[in-house]
Structures are given as C-alpha cells and as structure tokens.
Amino acid sequence: MSQPRSSLVNPGPGGDPLPIPRAPERDNQLGMIWITISVIGASAMAIAARQLTLEFDFRLIVVYRSGITVLVLVPLLILITPLRKQLRFSRPWLHVIRGICIGVATQFGFYTFASIPLSTATVLMFTAPVFATLMSIVFHGEKVGPRRSVAIALGFCGALVILRPGMGTMELGMLAALANSLLFAAALTMSRGLAEADGPLSTFFSSSIAITIIAIPISLPVWRLPTTSSAWIVIAILIITGAVRNIADIQAYRHADSAVLTPLIYLRLVFIGAAAYLIFGEVPDRQTLVGAVIIISATLYVARRETLAKRARSKP
C-alpha cells in the first residue's frame, strides 16, 4: 500500500510553502461507491444532453451547463467560508492545461451526442484508458510489456471496427468521440496529482471556469435562451449530474485502483444503451457491439496490468 504524502510542499502566494494535503489511503470499497455514483451521473448526463440536442445546438448546451454551474458556484464560494477555504491552486498552470483539455473535450463530446447514436458514442469514449496508457509511455517513459502492447493495439482495433474506415460509414461524430477520449485521457492523467494537492473542489472549479471561457465565444453565433420550463428542467438535470459525475470521478480515482474501478465504469454502457433504446428508439448495430467487446476487453486488461505493475514497483 502506498504511503500518504505528508512532507512535500508547494510554493504558495509570495513564495511561502503550502503543505500538500495527505493523499488518502487506498480504499477500494469507497472508490467503488464513488465510481458507481459517477456512472449514474454520467449516464443521466448523456441522456439529458441527447434530449437537449433535439432542440438546441450542442454549443449552447455546453455553455448552459458550464455557465450556470459557475454562476451558482461562485456565490456559494463567496458566502460559505469553509467552502472557500478548500480552494487551493498550488500548481495553477496545471489547472489551466487540464481545464483547456476538458473544455475542448467537452465540445467534442456534446457534438458526438448530437450526431451519432448514444451507444456508439459511449463505446468510442471508452478508449480513454487506452490513450492514457499511451501517454504514460510517451510522457513518463513507462515501460509496457508485450501483453499490454497487444491490449492497446486491440483497443484501437475495436475502435476501427466501429469506425469502419473506407466503407463510407465513418462520421465526424465518431472522430469527435475519439478526440474527446484523447483529451479526457490527458486530463485524467493530471487529475490525481491535482486532487491530492488541491482537493476535488479546486479541480472541479478550475475546469468549470475553463469550459465556460472556451464555450462562450463558440456559442455566440447560435445564442438563444430556452423558452420552456421542460427545457430548463432538463438543463438542471444536465448540470447536477455533470457536477456529480466530475466530483465522483476525482474521488473514485483518489481512493481506488483503476483495475477495481474499470469494470464498474462499463455499467454506463448498459444504462445508456437501455435508455437510448427506450427513449430514442436506438438499437446498436453489429459493428458497434463487436467493437464494444474488443474495447472493453482491452481496457480491462490494461487496467489490470497497470495495477499489477504499480504493486510490483511498491514492493521493497
């Protein structure tokens, strides 16, 4: 078990040292609870987003979600001192880079929800762990053995089965889903370090600000306000579930190993697939189902091997 960090410091304002809060002890059961909350939130968010795309441009949906979140969060932080004291930005540039990744990824993600079936979008977004493993090789020099290399290759093969390049069926929404996964993978590689140093509220707040800053100019050409109470209700569901999902994701990966969490994440495909069929009449085609099996198998294996590698490194 990894020991909590207690002696590291980060430079605070004016150069004074700020202690990094203790990283939590590994608690897989607690992590599983958080990831289940995340799965429920992410599934509800995707369904709400898809419902809104029937009436609004995807760019408006992004700015509604992030902008209203910021408008609610800022007064709460000003008025509630204990919340405000939780804000720490010990590594501001990391917050900025992570926020930009999430802001652009969100644009791709909501475009995906608007343009291709929900089940297909969800499966392609599950390639994020594969991208994250590749990034660990490129940026951190992590050594990957032949079995994990095969699993990574299989993950991309699964994506190709769904994309079907050269067969005239590939859509921009599919490529947007992969771009969403790539950028979220980059953001996720930064999340644990930031959450340990600054806390989940700080990482959620900084990403919400970044998404809003990116979304406002992009949404101006199609700007309009909802005029029905039903639209506002769905927007409220989108905002609440999105916030729950983000915070739960951060907490889950702070407490548990990815190999424990990854199988539960795939419950999202079950929830979204069932809802897409019942609400929107969508039925996934054979290629999507085959690709899903390949991608899920590959990412489960990658998560398992990464956990074993971490345990091996932690042994004296």
C-alpha positions in Angstrom: 0.0 0.0 0.0 1.4 3.4 -0.9 2.1 5.7 2.0 0.4 9.1 2.1 2.5 12.0 1.2 2.9 14.4 4.2 6.3 16.1 3.8 6.0 17.6 0.3 5.4 21.3 -0.1 4.3 23.6 -2.9 5.1 27.3 -3.3 2.2 29.4 -2.2 1.5 33.1 -2.9 4.5 35.1 -2.2 6.7 32.1 -2.1 5.5 30.8 1.2 5.3 27.0 1.3 1.9 25.4 1.3 1.7 21.8 2.6 0.2 19.3 0.2 -2.8 17.6 1.9 -2.3 13.9 2.7 -3.2 11.6 -0.1 -5.9 9.2 1.1 -5.2 5.6 2.0 -6.3 3.2 -0.7 -9.9 2.2 0.0 -11.2 0.2 -3.0 -14.7 -0.2 -1.4 -15.1 3.6 -1.1 -13.7 4.0 -4.6 -16.3 1.6 -5.9 -19.1 3.6 -4.3 -17.8 6.8 -5.8 -17.4 5.3 -9.3 -21.0 3.9 -9.1 -22.2 7.4 -8.4 -20.1 8.6 -11.3 -21.6 6.0 -13.7 -25.2 7.0 -12.7 -24.3 10.7 -13.1 -22.6 10.2 -16.4 -25.4 8.1 -17.8 -28.1 10.6 -16.8 -25.9 13.5 -18.2 -25.5 11.8 -21.6 -29.3 11.1 -21.8 -30.1 14.7 -20.8 -27.6 16.1 -23.3 -29.0 14.0 -26.1 -32.5 15.2 -25.3 -31.4 18.8 -25.4 -29.7 18.3 -28.8 -33.2 17.7 -30.2 -33.9 21.3 -29.6 -30.6 23.2 -29.2 -27.3 23.4 -30.9 -24.6 21.4 -28.9 -22.6 24.6 -28.4 -25.4 26.1 -26.5 -25.8 23.0 -24.3 -22.1 23.2 -23.3 -22.4 26.9 -22.3 -25.7 26.4 -20.4 -24.1 23.6 -18.4 -20.8 25.2 -17.5 -22.0 28.8 -17.3 -24.9 28.1 -14.9 -22.6 25.9 -12.9 -20.1 28.8 -12.5 -22.9 31.3 -11.7 -24.1 29.0 -8.9 -20.7 28.0 -7.6 -19.1 31.5 -7.4 -21.7 33.0 -4.9 -21.5 29.8 -2.8 -17.8 30.1 -2.6 -18.1 33.8 -1.6 -20.7 33.3 1.0 -19.6 29.9 2.5 -16.3 30.3 4.2 -15.5 26.6 4.7 -16.0 26.0 1.0 -13.9 29.0 0.0 -11.1 27.8 2.3 -11.0 24.5 0.4 -9.8 26.3 -2.8 -6.1 25.8 -3.5 -4.3 26.4 -6.7 -0.7 25.3 -5.8 0.0 24.4 -9.5 -2.0 27.0 -11.5 -0.6 26.2 -14.9 -1.5 22.5 -14.4 -5.1 23.7 -13.7 -5.0 25.8 -16.8 -3.7 23.0 -19.1 -6.1 20.4 -17.6 -9.0 22.9 -17.9 -8.3 23.5 -21.6 -8.2 19.8 -22.3 -11.5 19.3 -20.6 -13.0 22.4 -22.2 -12.2 21.3 -25.7 -13.1 17.6 -24.9 -16.5 18.7 -23.8 -17.2 20.5 -27.1 -16.2 17.3 -28.9 -18.3 15.1 -26.5 -21.5 17.1 -26.9 -21.1 17.2 -30.6 -20.8 13.5 -30.5 -24.0 13.1 -28.5 -25.8 15.3 -31.1 -24.6 13.5 -34.2 -24.3 9.7 -33.6 -26.2 7.1 -31.6 -25.6 7.2 -27.8 -24.4 3.7 -27.6 -21.8 4.2 -30.3 -20.7 7.5 -28.7 -20.3 5.8 -25.3 -18.3 2.9 -26.6 -15.8 5.1 -28.5 -15.4 7.3 -25.5 -14.3 4.2 -23.6 -11.0 4.3 -25.5 -9.8 6.9 -23.0 -7.9 4.4 -20.8 -6.0 3.2 -23.9 -5.0 6.7 -24.7 -4.0 7.3 -21.1 -1.6 4.3 -21.2 0.0 5.5 -24.4 0.5 8.9 -22.8 2.2 7.3 -19.9 4.7 5.7 -22.3 5.3 8.9 -24.3 5.5 11.5 -21.4 6.6 9.4 -18.4 8.7 6.8 -20.1 6.7 4.0 -18.6 7.7 0.6 -19.9 4.9 -1.5 -21.4 5.4 -5.2 -21.9 4.2 -7.2 -24.9 0.9 -8.2 -23.4 -0.2 -4.6 -22.6 1.1 -3.6 -26.1 -1.3 -6.2 -27.6 -4.1 -4.9 -25.4 -3.6 -1.3 -26.6 -3.5 -2.4 -30.2 -6.7 -4.4 -29.7 -8.3 -1.3 -28.2 -7.6 0.6 -31.3 -8.8 -2.3 -33.5 -12.1 -2.2 -31.6 -12.4 1.5 -32.5 -11.6 0.8 -36.1 -14.3 -1.9 -36.2 -16.8 0.8 -35.2 -15.4 3.5 -37.4 -15.2 1.2 -40.5 -12.8 3.5 -42.4 -13.0 3.1 -46.1 -16.6 1.7 -46.0 -18.3 5.1 -46.3 -19.9 4.8 -42.9 -17.5 6.8 -40.8 -19.0 10.0 -39.4 -17.4 13.2 -37.9 -19.2 12.4 -34.7 -17.2 9.2 -34.4 -13.9 11.1 -34.8 -15.1 13.7 -32.3 -15.7 10.8 -29.8 -12.1 9.7 -30.2 -10.9 13.3 -29.8 -13.0 13.6 -26.7 -11.3 10.4 -25.3 -7.8 11.6 -26.1 -8.3 14.9 -24.4 -10.0 13.4 -21.4 -7.2 10.9 -21.1 -4.8 13.8 -20.9 -6.9 15.5 -18.2 -7.3 12.3 -16.2 -3.5 11.8 -16.0 -3.4 15.2 -14.3 -6.4 14.7 -12.0 -5.0 12.5 -9.3 -2.0 14.8 -8.6 -4.1 17.9 -8.6 -6.8 16.3 -6.4 -4.2 15.2 -3.9 -2.6 18.6 -3.8 -5.5 21.0 -4.1 -8.6 18.9 -3.4 -11.6 17.9 -5.7 -13.4 21.2 -5.3 -10.5 23.2 -6.7 -10.1 20.9 -9.7 -13.8 21.0 -10.4 -14.0 24.8 -10.1 -11.0 25.4 -12.3 -12.3 23.0 -15.0 -15.8 24.7 -14.9 -14.2 28.1 -15.4 -12.1 26.8 -18.3 -15.1 25.1 -20.0 -17.1 28.3 -19.7 -14.3 30.6 -21.1 -13.9 28.3 -24.1 -17.7 27.8 -24.6 -18.9 31.4 -24.6 -17.3 32.6 -27.8 -18.1 29.4 -29.6 -21.8 29.6 -28.7 -22.3 33.3 -29.6 -23.3 32.6 -33.3 -26.2 30.3 -32.2 -27.0 32.1 -28.9 -30.6 31.9 -27.6 -32.3 31.2 -24.3 -34.6 28.3 -23.6 -38.3 29.3 -23.5 -40.0 26.3 -22.0 -40.0 25.0 -18.4 -39.3 21.5 -19.6 -36.0 22.6 -21.3 -34.9 24.3 -18.1 -35.7 21.1 -16.1 -33.5 19.0 -18.5 -30.7 21.7 -18.3 -30.9 21.5 -14.5 -30.6 17.7 -14.6 -27.6 18.1 -17.0 -25.9 20.5 -14.7 -26.4 18.5 -11.5 -25.5 15.1 -13.0 -22.4 16.6 -14.7 -21.2 18.1 -11.4 -21.8 14.8 -9.5 -20.0 12.8 -12.2 -16.9 15.1 -12.2 -16.5 15.1 -8.4 -17.3 11.4 -8.1 -14.7 10.6 -10.8 -12.0 12.5 -8.9 -12.9 10.9 -5.6 -13.0 7.4 -7.0 -9.5 7.5 -8.5 -8.2 9.1 -5.3 -9.3 6.1 -3.3 -9.2 3.0 -5.5 -7.1 1.3 -8.1 -8.1 1.6 -11.8 -8.4 -2.2 -12.2 -11.1 -2.2 -9.5 -13.0 0.8 -11.0 -12.8 0.0 -14.7 -15.3 -3.0 -14.7 -17.9 -0.8 -13.0 -17.4 2.0 -15.5 -18.8 -0.2 -18.2 -22.2 -0.3 -16.4 -22.6 3.1 -18.1 -22.9 1.3 -21.5 -25.7 -0.8 -20.1 -27.6 2.1 -18.7 -27.1 4.3 -21.7 -27.9 1.6 -24.2 -31.1 0.7 -22.4 -32.2 4.4 -22.1 -31.3 5.1 -25.8 -33.5 2.2 -26.8 -36.4 3.1 -24.6 -36.3 6.9 -25.1 -34.9 7.4 -28.5 -35.5 4.1 -30.2 -31.8 3.5 -30.9 -30.5 0.0 -31.5 -26.7 -0.5 -31.7 -25.6 -2.3 -34.9 -23.4 -5.4 -35.0 -20.2 -3.5 -35.6 -20.8 -1.4 -32.5 -21.4 -4.5 -30.4 -18.3 -6.2 -31.7 -16.2 -3.1 -31.2 -17.5 -2.7 -27.7 -16.5 -6.2 -26.7 -12.9 -5.7 -28.1 -12.5 -2.2 -26.5 -13.9 -3.3 -23.1 -11.7 -6.4 -23.1 -8.6 -4.4 -23.9 -9.2 -1.7 -21.4 -10.0 -4.2 -18.6 -6.7 -5.9 -19.3 -4.8 -2.6 -19.5 -6.2 -1.6 -16.1 -5.3 -4.9 -14.6 -1.8 -4.9 -15.8 -1.2 -1.3 -14.7 -2.4 -2.2 -11.1 0.0 -5.2 -11.1 2.9 -3.0 -12.3 2.2 -0.5 -9.5 2.2 -3.2 -6.9 5.4 -4.6 -8.2 7.1 -1.1 -8.1 5.8 -0.5 -4.5 7.4 -3.7 -3.1 10.8 -3.2 -1.4 
